Amino acid sequence: METKIVLKDSEIPKTWYNILSDLPNPPAPVLHPGTGKPITPDDLLPLFPMSLIEQEVSTQRFIPIPDEVRKVYALWRPTPMYRAKRLEAAIGTRSRIYYKYEGTSPAGSHKPNTSIPQAYYNKMAGRKRIATETGAGQWGSALALGASFFGLEAKVYMVKVSYHQKPYRRMLMESYGASVVPSPSGDTQSGRNILAGDPDSPGSLGIAISEAVEDAATREDTSYALGSVLNHVLLHQTVIGLECRKQMKKAGDYPDVVIACCGGGSNLAGIGFPFLRDKIAGSKNPRVVAVEPASCPTLTKGVYAYDFGDTARLTPLVKMYTLGHDFVPAGIHAGGLRYHGDSPLVSQLCHEGLIEAQAYPQTVVFQSALVFAKSEGILPAPESSHAIHSAIVEAKNADEEGKEKAILFNLSGHGFFDLAAYDDFLAGRLVDHEHPESKIREALDRLPKTGG
Amino acid sequence: METKIVLKDSEIPKTWYNILSDLPNPPAPVLHPGTGKPITPDDLLPLFPMSLIEQEVSTQRFIPIPDEVRKVYALWRPTPMYRAKRLEAAIGTRSRIYYKYEGTSPAGSHKPNTSIPQAYYNKMAGRKRIATETGAGQWGSALALGASFFGLEAKVYMVKVSYHQKPYRRMLMESYGASVVPSPSGDTQSGRNILAGDPDSPGSLGIAISEAVEDAATREDTSYALGSVLNHVLLHQTVIGLECRKQMKKAGDYPDVVIACCGGGSNLAGIGFPFLRDKIAGSKNPRVVAVEPASCPTLTKGVYAYDFGDTARLTPLVKMYTLGHDFVPAGIHAGGLRYHGDSPLVSQLCHEGLIEAQAYPQTVVFQSALVFAKSEGILPAPESSHAIHSAIVEAKNADEEGKEKAILFNLSGHGFFDLAAYDDFLAGRLVDHEHPESKIREALDRLPKTGG
């Protein structure tokens, strides 16, 4: 059997898979932060084009991928799936480990799977600009790339501390032609208000969201774009799992367990939802595992409740696993997993027992990342390394139980922008952060009282 | 027609193409630096395993690629070839532009095409360690990766100024398990001698070569490895062009011109030699173009003469285009192209009119790099961007002449480790360096008087 399982360009999916069509229970409504009543599509129109709002609520099982989007996908898709034989040998397991590699996209992660269609739909709707926020810069780079492909302007509000600490990501966005400002910025009222109170504010994802939303809401030619959490974002990511299904079939196998790291939830949904469909239908019984950092244990230690998406309490209220909208996770190196909440869809499926969650501290995650890099050759992103570590644990557990499992994980991106983290790990400077239960309880006490 | 032209794993070449079998004239002998007489294979045995020395002098046209090497190649090979339709549209040309993309390797460039077989042959010969030098770090990362795949130790002498300026590359090598020291180091006599005279020496490629050669020559378990220039290195890189021939055939086209950047010459040889074979045979007449930086114009302003490969005059004398072994090129951002000499094979073919050479200053190269990034999505390495710029110039010239050409270039690597250079360019801080003719003449006056 080949180590690398590839597909032809003609096998790039022609539709995305919409799990809303197969949910055992209807999703909890999204509530207006002011009225506490369910929001309507019209409420969202200042921020998103109608095509994306329709995808957000559609219950159609398969949604066509526009030809123009497929053509851009084809620049790097279908992505390879590997049988990790060298990793298996390195850890001495009898299980079969597979991984899907999304780091071959020009931005280096799975994020362009949604930034490309988001840019396309905005172009079709006649918008000229897209505003977004970015923390570590992974999403901002993907959005800058998408905007560049469709001739849109991109404005990225980058959390100020990251803007200064991760200049390479900022430079990549600018190379694609995006305009990047450190947030809080003087370009929005929200930013100016923060700066008036604290000129040295390091910024936060919550503040950057407020700035990007304000930018989009106050300019008719501009939309807002989000890189995870929302239903349409997760929808776009299902190309990953749809390809994987075909690749597992070519490998003559089916995964006993499907693993991905989970921050907002989009890469987990991307690889997991097309397999969850079998589980919901009862035709197969794969375990789907979300892996999060122990320092931001949303699914493992949070509660399933209505909460705000941002610290500043400006977004609609969504029902999700949350640590509280003002919970501040420790500054770990997997910046893409530092979110207090989670996608409502992933949260619901977790709550209903269809998805499992695991949490690991970062030092063991980096250990596994290096075992992977030295055996498979690819330097993984710290976020993706959570999935690697879980896969290794699953394989070792199976060995102990005398079982042979088929384990599939999503390698969502490469770690070329994260080498400082590896350096810290190799030099013994990396430490684990677990928040005391009391800190989590305090944040949860401040949850809004609204809704179910 | 598809934008991306891919091959199956079964189409990864089973042999490398050895242009020594087809040279119109025999190559000039390599001379011993002490005696001035041709060196023998035995002279090289302390540095290289016999299998690589045999490849260095073989005149067999096709040399089999070992299965173990092909299996590792298959982790990222065959690499895609693209029809650059978006770039063509962006510059408004009627010519057809194709590019082969080597940045999908785990180290991000074409360099693993030779580091993998070099590690393999050393493993087979029972060597335990490999010593090498690296400037910007591209080659060092590839060698560290190769060593990791075959369980060898790697020791990398990294030019001290780069060691401090480009920590990400150092960290990547260490993540693969290599030991990296700033050169001059205290680990060799050569290094200690330099440090005794100048404790603050910033190092140079010449010094780092001396250290790595000494390390290998003085330890029986250790070989030396080089990332370009030598015949066997160029041989390994021909997988690029051999794949490209098949891909051009699938595209139903044949290149009028084949372009690559040229430092030591390995990526030019890799894509160019398999097409040059047709030219030498007279069956086709492709132009093969080497593109170098105007600040290090070896092929365009150097002389074809015997010279040392290093500044310290320790290496054998080879006949090549050279700017003089003590020529110090300006500190441009395409670090991989800052070499005073050139591969003897590329030099000979250039001297005999089978290869053309062009030189461009870096600012126009970065302009073209951004046109490419915004249209094709991939952020190119500054080195590879020289080939992009030449392809754009060729296309525009063809348009002016009312011709439609098929232009193929090698995109030898991505630019994720070079974003500071893009930042300098975008901020207007990048300047061009052309050396006055007098500086080049002075360096050439110091060429050794030995040999033909």
Contacts between the chains, C-beta under 8 A, distances in Angstrom:
chain1	res1	chain2	res2	distance
A	2	B	9	5.9
A	2	B	74	7.4
A	3	B	71	7.0
A	3	B	74	6.3
A	3	B	75	6.9
A	4	B	9	6.5
A	4	B	74	5.9
A	4	B	75	6.6
A	6	B	6	8.0
A	6	B	8	7.9
A	6	B	9	7.3
A	8	B	6	7.9
A	9	B	2	5.9
A	9	B	4	6.5
A	9	B	6	7.3
A	71	B	3	7.0
A	72	B	377	7.8
A	74	B	2	7.4
A	74	B	3	6.3
A	74	B	4	5.9
A	75	B	3	7.0
A	75	B	4	6.6
A	75	B	82	7.5
A	75	B	376	7.5
A	75	B	377	5.8
A	82	B	75	7.5
A	86	B	149	7.9
A	104	B	104	6.1
A	106	B	377	3.9
A	106	B	378	5.0
A	106	B	379	7.1
A	108	B	416	7.1
A	145	B	377	5.9
A	148	B	373	7.9
A	148	B	374	4.8
A	148	B	377	7.5
A	149	B	86	7.9
A	149	B	377	6.7
A	167	B	419	7.6
A	167	B	420	7.8
A	167	B	423	7.1
A	168	B	416	7.5
A	168	B	419	4.4
A	168	B	420	7.7
A	171	B	419	4.0
A	171	B	420	7.2
A	171	B	422	5.5
A	171	B	423	4.4
A	171	B	426	7.6
A	172	B	379	6.5
A	172	B	416	7.6
A	172	B	419	6.0
A	172	B	422	7.9
A	174	B	422	7.5
A	174	B	423	7.4
A	174	B	426	5.7
A	175	B	370	6.3
A	175	B	373	5.6
A	175	B	379	5.8
A	175	B	419	7.2
A	175	B	422	4.8
A	175	B	426	7.2
A	176	B	373	6.4
A	176	B	374	6.3
A	176	B	379	8.0
A	177	B	374	5.7
A	370	B	175	6.3
A	373	B	148	7.9
A	373	B	175	5.6
A	373	B	176	6.4
A	374	B	148	4.8
A	374	B	176	6.3
A	374	B	177	5.7
A	376	B	75	7.5
A	377	B	72	7.8
A	377	B	75	5.8
A	377	B	106	3.9
A	377	B	145	5.9
A	377	B	148	7.5
A	377	B	149	6.7
A	378	B	106	5.1
A	379	B	106	7.1
A	379	B	172	6.5
A	379	B	175	5.8
A	379	B	176	8.0
A	416	B	108	7.0
A	416	B	168	7.5
A	416	B	172	7.6
A	416	B	416	4.6
A	416	B	417	6.9
A	417	B	416	6.9
A	419	B	167	7.6
A	419	B	168	4.4
A	419	B	171	4.0
A	419	B	172	6.0
A	419	B	175	7.2
A	420	B	167	7.8
A	420	B	168	7.7
A	420	B	171	7.2
A	422	B	171	5.5
A	422	B	172	8.0
A	422	B	174	7.6
A	422	B	175	4.8
A	423	B	167	7.1
A	423	B	171	4.5
A	423	B	174	7.4
A	426	B	171	7.7
A	426	B	174	5.7
A	426	B	175	7.2
